[in-house]
Amino acid sequence: PSIPDTAVFYANVLSTTADSLYITSATSLSDTVGQALTQPFIVRVVDSLLNPVSDVPITFTVDSLPSGGSDYVFNPVSNITNSSGYTETYFTMGSKVGTYRIRAHNSNLKNSPVTFRAIASNDVADSIIIISGNQQSGAVGDTLSQQLSVRVVDQYQNNVQGTNISWTPSADGIANPAISASGSDGIATTEWILRTITGTDSISATSGVL
């Protein structure tokens, strides 16, 4: 019988020990407060030759956040890498506007921790709050010494910019201006010229979007 002139050997080549942690997704994502980001934050673990390493535990934490925004959620908060070396988490924004700085870490890996950012913007306008100018007194037809001011906030009490407030006196008083928009601090203001008849006067601050 003929004898083959080539003998072939096979070996299973495995990755070596996990060495480094890398980001493989967007490092910064944005959405509204309280919303789950539609894209995950993804990292990859590799050995010293950049081969993927599986079954490495990675933990996700927030180490900087807006005041009051601790109601954020990770899904999951920790995970192990898959056969391609990847693991990921989905982040749900806390209820406060600002930047949530997220870390993925394993203290045994080079480059750890790596940093992501989730930037939360305000929700839609939900309510109007009186800030100043209430319960003043003045003579008929006078302009009150203190401006009227209200703050427009979302359902989580974050300031909402750009909401038009209509000021409507109950009698023949005048609001100047009659419509003002909330600023970056959520505040809208006007001056109030009192009515020409003595007694208790009032003025309403309203918005068509609320």
Steps between C-alpha positions, in 0.01 A plus 500: 500500500608860441626702794401868532796735472355752748399453864280774649482582869234718664501705819237706672642849548353675805526857613735570786413678823273802477716810469314817396159668488386710206191701401336380178184715492412868515652665806224762536124459457211741562130472578225638723501456877347170610543340158689182415775556244429311179867410449719309747840589637734221380848394607736225388762302691808373316825324581846648441478407129155659464317167488152508662466351848168361624352464848664812643277686748441870433314735735330825400468789746416871502765710675368847416139612455264798535373569850188289563559277198581179686190324364687386187499130402751264337382193311706311608728661757760228444558233238764265359655525157375271223706280267599807298615685811205743507259599773253785523245682711195714428464815709179670611539868581434631847234766548734800509647696210874478449788262432523153649861373486507123466797273565553142382767330705687191606799581720708220344494652150712767339311818395242433772284687570374632167257791495168570329263795531120510492362852458143551621282788380172621653163341431209704358350785704266367767416778746545867594625600846477850653848625590455863605270801486194351671301681771626853426313824562486820297281797413251484215670524160851458647764262377591259779858538622585132466468314171283190483698184427410137447706194426403241238602145593463148364350210694831455687527870596773575246496849348348526151617770262302661219145463631280805429310627803189714449429749778129588533380760755151446639383857444637804316854448628787454256780244475816625334583293306176309456698192382850403611707187441676296767878527499767238558413513871135428414393846619265740319425850632275799447410833660148548633319833476210482742136560408330836547253380765592426864470148642664166451654461156636191331693393192534155343810345347413229249649307212325332212729195524401413858 
